[in-house]
Amino acid sequence: MPTPSANTIEDRLYVLRTRWEHYVAHGRFEQFIEFAVAVNSLAEYFNRLRLPGLVRLCEGLENAALARLGDVSTHPIAMQDTASLQRQLDTLLGSVATSRSSGANRRVQEPFVAAPEIDWIKPRSIWMIAAREKRGMADALRRQLQFFGFKVYEIDWGGEHLPEDRPLAVLFIPAGDAARPSEFKFISAIRESCQASQLFYLGGQSAIEPIVDLMRAGIDVTVPSEDQPSMVLTCVLDLVQTNEQEQYRVLVVEDSRVAVALIQRTLAQHGIDTRAINDPGKLLDALEFYRPDLVLMDMYMPRFNGVEATRVLRQMTAYSSLPIVYLSGESDVGMQVEALRLGGDQFLIKPFNPVLLAAVVKTRIERFRETRRSTRLDGLTGLLNHTAAKSHLNAMVQDSDHRGLTVAMIDIDHFKSINDTYGHPVGDQVIRSLAWLLKGRLRSIDLIGRYGGEEFMIALPGISLDQASLVIDRIRADFSGLPHAHPGGALYATFSAGVSSYPQVDTAAHLTEIADQALLQAKRLGRNRVECHR
């Protein structure tokens, strides 16, 4: 019976359950491999949704399955091993059901104002367990989390009555740096109750042993005192940030139809798109048309081999860093080393393990894309960096015709004094908070870039100067009321902005220059205001 394409959570859970039931019924080795692939695919899905607790449960089940993988002679596995895997699978499915239920209830009961829409499966509540001595910092962090759309539940240390709403994250804020035995016991109880949540411990010693003790109790992330609370807010916001990425693409260069079918079936389970060619002479045309993230290259093909094809690609700037993974029955280590030396990135032996193939492909593509992203994006905020923002603005001006385009330069007021008074981690969080606010308030078609330091550039197509001024001034007012938590409480920051518009100003460089002049005027007039060039 064909299985559905695994594009939704229902599809993936159906595939997982069905494959496990088939294995339990028949006990065949290839069915066990398909079950392990389904678990790995589900883990990747939860990872894209930034659900670390469910990822951890999937990884635990996958590791337990791989430990029992063996070969054809070891299957079916022993009854006690089957029962153990069944318990882990039941725990995973139960946690998924709990997450979905709480997410659905919240969607009806709690409309979130001024926050991006969150996928229905993502819990948006936070449990905060803070000692009385840290109440000031906890209150500031709570207000900041609420501003970004979280519902924060405050719980006493050792409290027995827990909210029914399972949280996205649990924040433990102890009185001192060393955790007490009673705290370990309470952390373990919370871990058992919130298996799909991420647990943060704000404090602790900067030494391996106490951090390992906290991890064993169930803590996922230990945040040193000097990095609080900016790192906590960054981590929590990252949990719900959805980076919608283009589907992974793999070009398969392979003359065996059986091998191609197996590769495409395996990668399709992980949502990876593939194209296949059986003639390496067509490689350049396929690369130009398909634009893959990775090439799976057979070593031995008609006309010329995979190593020769790879050497050609490495001479071309466009493909010099494109990941290339060899597939071959070649078991000679010397030949493998030589193939890698001549341009390949990794070598997989046929017949390959489907789980390993998928893992290698995803890891290589993720690193490749991250390298490309790092050249365009600002590391702190995830916005376009200076060079990329300028390039994108040039393209927007060329495409705008006469529909109008408004550009604004934004600068955080007195930012140096924030760094000098509260430290750079807090200053970084002020910058990041403004980046999040801009992304939450502006459209997907708008340009948002970190121009440098505490300065941002935005461009709004199809928006008049007056409309842009109102939008930016509303963001300015919101930002001025946003608390930025630090160990002593909370601080508030403001920004100034200057605005210019096209076609009154007719080039990208001139738009930026005029907006910057308006920004200087806003500063001269007292800051915390928006000035327009007319």
N, C-alpha and C positions, 0 to 999 in steps of 0.2 A: 504494500500500500504506500503510495507516495506521501511524503511528509510535506507540510506547507512551507513556503519560503519564510525563513525566520526573520521577519521584519518588525514584528511587534513582540511585546512581552508574552502575550498569549501564545503566539507561534513558538517562541523559544522554550517556554515551559512545556508546551505540548510535545515538542521534539525531545526534550530531556526526559520527560516521564515515559514516553513511548519507547525510546531506545533502552531505557533501564528495564522496562517491563519485558521487552523482547529478549534482553540478555538473561533476565531471571528465568524466563520460560524455556530458553533454548541453550544458553550457556556457551555460545560460540565466541571465539577470540575476536573476530572482526566486529561483532556486535558490541563487545566491550570497548574496542577502540572508538567506535562511533559514539558511544555513551561519553567517553572521556573528551572527545572533540566537542560534543554538545555542552558539557560543563565549561570547557574553556571558552566557547563562544558566548555563553551566558555571562561569564566573568568579564569578558571584554565589553559586553553591552552595558553592564552595571558600571564599569569603569568610565565609559563615555558619559553616563548620566551622573557621574561623581557620587556614587553610593558606596563608600568604602567598606561599610559593614557587610553589605551583601557581596561585595567583591571578596572580602576575607573569607566568608563562608564558602563561596564558590571555589576559591583557591584551596581551602582545606579539603573539600570534597575531591577536587582534581588531584591534589597530592596523594590522597589516600588511594584513589583509583590507579594512579601511575605506579604507586608502590606495589600494586597487585597485578600490574600489566603482564609481566612475564612474557610468555610466548604461547603458541597453540597448545603445547603439552600441559600448561598449568591451568587450563580452563575446562570446565567451569571452576571457579574459585570455591574455597571451602564455605560451608554454610555460615560459620561464624563471621567470615569476612563479608559475605553477602548481607548479613544482618547489620553489621557495623556500617556498611555503606548506605544501607536503607535508612538507618537512624540519621546519618548526616544529611541525606537527601530530604528526609522529612523535616529536619530542622531548617534547612534552606528554604523549602517551599512554604513552611509556616511563617518564616520571617518575611518573605516576599508578600504573602497575603496580609500580614499585619501592616506592612509599609503602605500597601495599596489602599487598605481600608482607612487608615488614619489620614492619608492624603486626600481621599475622596470626601471624607467628612469635613475636613478643613476647607475644602474648596467651596462648600455650600455655606459654612458658618462664618468664615473669616475672609472677607474681601480685603486684599492687600492694596493699600493706596500707594501709588507712585513707585511700584516695584515691577520688574519685568515678569511676564507670565512664566510660571514654573511648571515643568512637566508634572502631570498628575501623580506620578509615582514618587516624587521627591518630597519627603517630609520637610516642613519649613519651621518646625518648632525647635527651640533650644532649651535644654534644662541647665540651669545655673546653680551650682552648689558651692556657696561661698562662706568662709569663716567671717565672724563678726568683725574681726580686725581688718578685713579687706572690703568692707561694705562700700566705702567710697569709690574704689576702683570698680567694683562690681556694678554699682549703680550707673556709673559713666558708660561702662561697656554695654550694659543692658539698654540704655537709651540709644546708643549708637546702633545696636543690632535691631532695635525696634524701628529706627528710622529707615533701615534697608528692608523692612517688611517681615522680620522674624517675630514670632510670638515667643516670648521668654517666660519660662516657668522658674520661679525661685524655690529651691528646696533646701531644707536644713540638712546638715551633715548627719547621717544616720537616720534620716526620716523614713518612716515606714509607709506613708501614704504617697504614692507616686502618681503623676497624671496618667490618664489612659492614653493620651496622645504620645505615641512613640516619637522621639526627637531625631532630628538630623544629627545633632551633636550634643554632647554633655560636657560642660565646663566645670572642672573641679578647681576651686580657688582656696587653697589651704592657708592656715594662719602662718605657718613657718615653712622652712625649706625642706625639712625632713618629715616624711610621711610616717604617721603612727600606725601601729598594728590594727587599731580599730578602723582607720581610714582604708587600709588595704582590704579589709573585710567588706566594707561598704562599697568600695570600687568594684570588687568582684561581684557583688550582688547586682549592681547597676549593669555591669557587663553582661551578666546572665539575662537580665531583663531586657536589655537593649542591644541585641546581637547585631542589628543592622545599622547601628549608630556609630559615630566616631567620637572617641573619648579623649579629651584634652586635660592635661594636668598643668596648671599655671604655677610653676615653681619647681622646686627640686634642685638637687645639687648637680653641678656639672661634672659628674663622674659616672663611669659605666655601671657600677654595681647598683646604685639606687635607681637608675633609669631602667635597668633590666628588671629589678624588683617591681617597679610600676608597670612595666610591660607585661610581666607575668600575671599581675592582678587584673589586667585588661585595658590599660591605658594605651592608646594609639600614638599620641604625640605628647611629648614633654616639652614645655616651653620655658626656657631659662628666665629668671626674674628680670634680667636686663632687657629682654625682648618683649616684655608684656606692656600693654595688651595689644600692641600694633600687629604682632605676628599672629595672635589669636584671631583677630578680626580678618586679617588677610586669609588665613586658612579656612575660616568658616565661609567667607564670601566665595572662595575658590570652590568649595564643595557644591555650590549651586550655580556657578557660572557654566553655562552651556556653550561650548565652542562648536558650533555646527560646522563640521569639516566636510569637505568634498570627499566622496567615496574613494577609498583606496583603489588604485588601478595597477594591475600586474600584467605584463606582457610575457607570454609563455612561448619560448622558442624551442620547439620539440617536435621531432618527426614521428614519434610513437603516438598513435591515436588513443591507445589504452592509457598511457601515462598522462596525456592531456586531459582525458576524461576524469581521472582520479584527482589530478591537481585542481581542476576547475570545481569539481564537487566539494573538495576539502575547503577551498578558499571561499566558496559561496556560502558555506555554513557560517563564516565569520563576516559576511556582508562585504566581501572584497570582490570587485569587478575584475574580470579577466578577458583578455583577447589572446588567441593562439595563432601562430604561424608555423608552418613546417619547413619553410625554406629560409635559411639565414640571409639569402640574397635579398629578401624583402624587408630586412630589419630596419633600414633607415627610413623607408616609406612608412612602416608601421609606427615607428617612434614619433615621427613628425605628425602623423594623423591622430594617434591614440594618446600621446603624452603620458606614459606610465610613470608610476612612482618607483617601480622596480622591474627588473628583467630576470626571469627564471630561464637560464640558458643551459640547454643540453650540451654536454662536452663533445659528443661525436655525432655529426650530421653530414649529409651529402654535401659535396662541393668544398666546404671548409669547416673547420671545427669551431667550437664555442670560444676557445682561447683566442683564435685569430679574429673572430668577430668582435670580441671584447677589446682587443688591442686597437682595432680600428676606431671603436667608440671613444676610447680614452684619448685619442688624438683630436677629438672635436670638443670645443669648449662647451657646447650645449649639453653634452653627455659625459663630461669628464668626472662628475661626481655621482652620476646615477647609480644606485645600488644594483649590482649584478651578482646573482647567486647561481652557482653551477649545480647541475643535477647530472649525476653519472654513476655508472656501475664501477668506475675506476677506484680500486682499493689501494693502489700504490701510493704511499705517503709522499714519496719524492715527486711524483706527478702532480699530486694535489697542491703541494707547496709551490711548485713551479707555476701552476695555473693561477694561484692567488697572487704570486709575485708579478704576473703579467696583467693584472688588472681586476681580478675578481675580488669579491668581498667575503664570500663564504662558500663552502663546499658541502653538499648533501649527497650521501650515498644512496643509490637505488638498491632495493626498494626502500623508500623513505617512510618514516613514522609520520602519519598525518598531523598529529599534535605538534611534533617538532617543526614540520614544514610551516604550519600556520603561525607558530610562535616566532620563527626566524623571519618570515615575511613581514609580520606586523611590527616587530622590533626594528627591522631595518628601515621600513617605511616611516615609522614614527621618528626615528633619528634623522632621516633625510629631510622630512618635512620640518622638524624642529630647527635644523640647520638653516633651511631656507627662511623660516619665520624669523629667526634671530637676526637676519640681515635687514628685516623690514620693521620689526616690532620693538617697542621699548620694553626692556626687561621688567621694570617695576610695575607698569600699568597695563601692559598688553596692548596699548594703543600704537598707532603708527609712529615711527620715530621721525626725527627731523627730516632726513633725506626722503623717506617714503611719503611723508605728508606733503612736502613741496612738490614731489613728482605727481602725486594724486591730485593736488590742486591744479597743476598745469593741465592735466587731462580733463578735469571738470570744467575749466575755463574754455577749453577747445570744444567741448561737447555741449556747452550751455546755450549756444545760439543767442537768443535775446530773451530767454525765459527768466533771467535774473539769477543771481548768485550772490550770497552775502557771506563775508568772511569776518571772523572775530578773532582777536588775539586776547588771551586771558592770562592774568598774572596774579598769583596768590600774594596778598598784601603782607608785608613785614615778615616774609618767610625766613629770612636769616635769623631773626630773633626767636622764631619757633625752634629752629635747630639748636641755637645757642642755649636756650632755656630748658628745653625738654629732651634734647638729643635727636640724633638723626633717625633712629627707628620710628619715633613719633612723627617726625617731619615727613618721612617716607609714607606713613599712613595717611597723613593729611593730603599728600599728592594723590595717593591711590584712591582715597575717598572721593575727591573731586572727579577723578577719572570715572569711577563707578557712577557718580551722579550724572555726568555728561552722557554716559552710555545709556543710563536709564531714562533720561529725559528727552534725548534726541532720537531721530529716526535712523533706520538702518542705512538709508541712502546718504546720510550726512557724513562728512569727513570729520573725524576726531583724532587729533594727533598731539603727542607731547613734543612741543617744539624745542624744549631744552629747560633743564632745571625745574623750576616751578611754573613754567610758562606753557600754555596750551594754545593750539590753533584749531578752530572749527570752521567748516564751510557748509552752508545750508542752501542747496539748489532749490530754485523756484520760490524763494522766500524774499519778500521785500525788506528794505532796511528797517522800516517801522515794526514789521512783524518779528524780525530777528531780534530787535532791541527788546521787545516784550518778552520773548522766549528766554533770552539770556538773562534779563533782569529777574525773571521768576526763578531761574536756576541760582542766581546770585543770592536771592533771599533765602532759598532753601539751604544753600551751603552755609550761610551765616548762622543758621540755627542748628547745624549738625554738630553734635558733641564728638570730640576726638579724645578717646580715653587714653589716660596715662596713669602710672602708678599713684600719682597724687590726686587723681580725680578726672576732670575733663577740661579741655580747652576749646575755644571757638575761634575759627578763622574766617576771613573774608577774601573776596577777590575783586579786582578791577578789570574792566574789559573795554576794548576799542573795536568799533565795527566799521567796515567799509563794504561797498557793494559794486557789482558788475551789472550793467555795462558802463556805469558812471566812471569807474576805474577799469581799464580795459586789458590789463595783463595780470597774471598770477603774482609776479614779483611786486608790481605796483599795489595790488590789493593788500598784500601782506605789509608793505611799507606804510600805506595810509592807515590801515587798522592799527599798526604799532604806534603811529603818531597820535591816533585817537586814544589809545591806551595810556600814553604818557600824559595826555590832557586829563584823563580820569584821575590819574595819580596826583597831578598838580591841584586838582579841585577837591582833594581830601580822601581819595580812594573809596573802596566799597561802592562803586557806581559803574554805570555803563555809559560810554560816550560814543556818539556816531559821527562819522564824517559825512557832511552834506554839501 
